[in-house]
Structures are given as structure tokens and as C-alpha cells.
Amino acid sequence: MERGVRQGSKEGPLLFSIIFQLVLEEVYNLITQMGITLIATNGEEWKLGHIEYADDLYLIADTIAEAEGHLQRLDIVLEKLHMEIATDKTQWMCLGEESERKSLHFGSKSIERVHSYRYLSSPISALGDGTEAISGGIANGPRELMKIGPILRSSVLTVQTNDSWAQLKADTQIRGASEESSPEVPSCHNTAKAPESMDWTE
């Protein structure tokens, strides 16, 4: 191969995914028991060693030594394909029990520790709770609502919504639901009249 694909082309991610799958298969052939053990409600157990989405890879290990070993093996496999781990874009985090370690080392390389990061736009903290994600969602609520303001103010939508509420209420009453449990039309609904239909007969 003498030249690569164009920047931004759709072939790039596809080729990367194909090569990356080969890399992961070889890595996991070397370390089949790495990861954390998950137990289903039926008692079945399985190992979760990584999460992969597009070109993002998250390695999951039970101990720091296990994580370093996994990084070492991944680095060896990548080197065969003339690829390498971008240490400036790679970080590690310890969930739950606090550790004194600041860096993970593999070969002559190391990656720095963080106490939070974002996965698919969702914040994840070392405490393992969803407080930050929930607070962020609440804070972003008004801004997201403003984006659909024109839709909510549409007179056509209002008439259609009222018709749907009326039909839902009628169906609920037919089924014997009490008046208190029947859905009511929200008091903040738009009272604008629907546009009159046009006469197309001319």
C-alpha cells in the first residue's frame, strides 16, 4: 500500500474497524481470562474485558497488575502492524477503592491517571455514581427544550395533540378507568386555532 485514504472518507473508519478487530482477537487469544466477572440473574457468569465503540477502546481489569499486562500485550500486537497506543490520548481510572498509583506502565511507556472521563458524552467518575450525569441532564433541560420550542408552539401540532388526548381519555373511560386516573389535557397547551384548510377546487 503506497497511499492512505482521504481525510474524512468513509473508508477510513471501516478499514480501522477491520484491523482493530484482528488486533483484539489476537490480544484476547493471549489473555482469555482478563476482565471482571459479571453474574446474570440466572447465575451464569462471563468475563467483561473491554468495551469498544468505533475507534474508542476501554480496557477493563480487576487489578492494576492485570491492566498493565493487558496494555503490554496490546502494545506488542499493535507493534506488529506498525501501530502504537497514543499515550497522550490514553488515561486510566480506578473505580471504588482508592489507589496510590498515579501512572500505569507498560514497556517504556506510561499513561496518566484521571478521576473522571466522558464515555459517549456521559460523565463517569471514580466513585461510580451517576450524580454528575443526572445534574448535567437537569441543567441542560431548559436549553434542550428551547430547541423544540417552534414545534411545541405549532398550532397544527396542538390540534393533533388535543385530538390524541381526547381519544386516549375516551378509550380509558371505556375500559372503566376512574375519572381521576384519566389523562387530562395539559393546562399549558397552545390555544391557537389551526389554520383553515385551503380550497383546491378553483
Contacts in CASP RR format, 6 or more apart in sequence:
PFRMAT RR
TARGET T0000
AUTHOR 0000-0000-0000
METHOD contacts of the structure
MODEL  1
MERGVRQGSKEGPLLFSIIFQLVLEEVYNLITQMGITLIATNGEEWKLGH
IEYADDLYLIADTIAEAEGHLQRLDIVLEKLHMEIATDKTQWMCLGEESE
RKSLHFGSKSIERVHSYRYLSSPISALGDGTEAISGGIANGPRELMKIGP
ILRSSVLTVQTNDSWAQLKADTQIRGASEESSPEVPSCHNTAKAPESMDW
TE
5 11 0 8 1.000
5 12 0 8 1.000
5 15 0 8 1.000
13 54 0 8 1.000
13 55 0 8 1.000
16 55 0 8 1.000
17 54 0 8 1.000
17 55 0 8 1.000
19 81 0 8 1.000
19 83 0 8 1.000
20 52 0 8 1.000
20 55 0 8 1.000
20 57 0 8 1.000
23 74 0 8 1.000
23 77 0 8 1.000
23 78 0 8 1.000
23 81 0 8 1.000
23 83 0 8 1.000
24 50 0 8 1.000
24 52 0 8 1.000
24 57 0 8 1.000
26 77 0 8 1.000
27 70 0 8 1.000
27 73 0 8 1.000
27 74 0 8 1.000
27 77 0 8 1.000
28 34 0 8 1.000
30 73 0 8 1.000
31 69 0 8 1.000
31 70 0 8 1.000
31 73 0 8 1.000
32 47 0 8 1.000
33 47 0 8 1.000
34 47 0 8 1.000
34 49 0 8 1.000
34 61 0 8 1.000
34 66 0 8 1.000
34 70 0 8 1.000
35 47 0 8 1.000
35 48 0 8 1.000
35 49 0 8 1.000
35 60 0 8 1.000
35 61 0 8 1.000
35 62 0 8 1.000
35 66 0 8 1.000
36 47 0 8 1.000
36 48 0 8 1.000
36 49 0 8 1.000
36 60 0 8 1.000
36 61 0 8 1.000
36 62 0 8 1.000
37 45 0 8 1.000
37 46 0 8 1.000
37 47 0 8 1.000
37 48 0 8 1.000
38 45 0 8 1.000
38 46 0 8 1.000
38 47 0 8 1.000
38 48 0 8 1.000
39 45 0 8 1.000
40 46 0 8 1.000
48 60 0 8 1.000
49 59 0 8 1.000
49 60 0 8 1.000
49 61 0 8 1.000
50 57 0 8 1.000
50 58 0 8 1.000
50 59 0 8 1.000
50 60 0 8 1.000
51 57 0 8 1.000
51 58 0 8 1.000
51 60 0 8 1.000
51 119 0 8 1.000
52 58 0 8 1.000
53 120 0 8 1.000
56 119 0 8 1.000
58 119 0 8 1.000
59 67 0 8 1.000
59 70 0 8 1.000
59 71 0 8 1.000
59 74 0 8 1.000
61 67 0 8 1.000
61 70 0 8 1.000
64 94 0 8 1.000
64 99 0 8 1.000
64 101 0 8 1.000
64 104 0 8 1.000
67 92 0 8 1.000
67 104 0 8 1.000
68 104 0 8 1.000
68 105 0 8 1.000
68 106 0 8 1.000
69 106 0 8 1.000
71 85 0 8 1.000
71 104 0 8 1.000
71 106 0 8 1.000
71 111 0 8 1.000
72 106 0 8 1.000
72 107 0 8 1.000
74 85 0 8 1.000
75 84 0 8 1.000
75 85 0 8 1.000
75 106 0 8 1.000
75 107 0 8 1.000
75 109 0 8 1.000
78 84 0 8 1.000
78 85 0 8 1.000
85 109 0 8 1.000
85 111 0 8 1.000
87 109 0 8 1.000
87 110 0 8 1.000
87 111 0 8 1.000
90 111 0 8 1.000
91 111 0 8 1.000
91 112 0 8 1.000
91 113 0 8 1.000
91 114 0 8 1.000
91 117 0 8 1.000
92 104 0 8 1.000
92 111 0 8 1.000
92 112 0 8 1.000
92 113 0 8 1.000
92 114 0 8 1.000
93 113 0 8 1.000
93 114 0 8 1.000
93 115 0 8 1.000
93 116 0 8 1.000
93 117 0 8 1.000
93 124 0 8 1.000
93 126 0 8 1.000
94 101 0 8 1.000
94 113 0 8 1.000
94 126 0 8 1.000
95 126 0 8 1.000
95 127 0 8 1.000
95 128 0 8 1.000
96 126 0 8 1.000
96 127 0 8 1.000
96 128 0 8 1.000
101 113 0 8 1.000
102 112 0 8 1.000
102 113 0 8 1.000
103 110 0 8 1.000
103 111 0 8 1.000
103 112 0 8 1.000
103 113 0 8 1.000
104 110 0 8 1.000
104 111 0 8 1.000
104 113 0 8 1.000
115 125 0 8 1.000
115 126 0 8 1.000
116 123 0 8 1.000
116 124 0 8 1.000
116 125 0 8 1.000
116 126 0 8 1.000
116 132 0 8 1.000
117 123 0 8 1.000
117 124 0 8 1.000
118 124 0 8 1.000
122 133 0 8 1.000
123 130 0 8 1.000
123 132 0 8 1.000
123 133 0 8 1.000
123 136 0 8 1.000
124 133 0 8 1.000
125 131 0 8 1.000
125 132 0 8 1.000
151 157 0 8 1.000
152 190 0 8 1.000
153 190 0 8 1.000
153 192 0 8 1.000
154 190 0 8 1.000
155 190 0 8 1.000
155 192 0 8 1.000
155 193 0 8 1.000
155 194 0 8 1.000
155 195 0 8 1.000
156 194 0 8 1.000
156 195 0 8 1.000
158 189 0 8 1.000
158 190 0 8 1.000
158 191 0 8 1.000
158 192 0 8 1.000
158 194 0 8 1.000
159 194 0 8 1.000
161 189 0 8 1.000
162 185 0 8 1.000
162 189 0 8 1.000
165 183 0 8 1.000
165 184 0 8 1.000
165 185 0 8 1.000
166 185 0 8 1.000
168 183 0 8 1.000
169 182 0 8 1.000
169 183 0 8 1.000
169 184 0 8 1.000
172 181 0 8 1.000
172 182 0 8 1.000
172 183 0 8 1.000
173 179 0 8 1.000
173 182 0 8 1.000
END
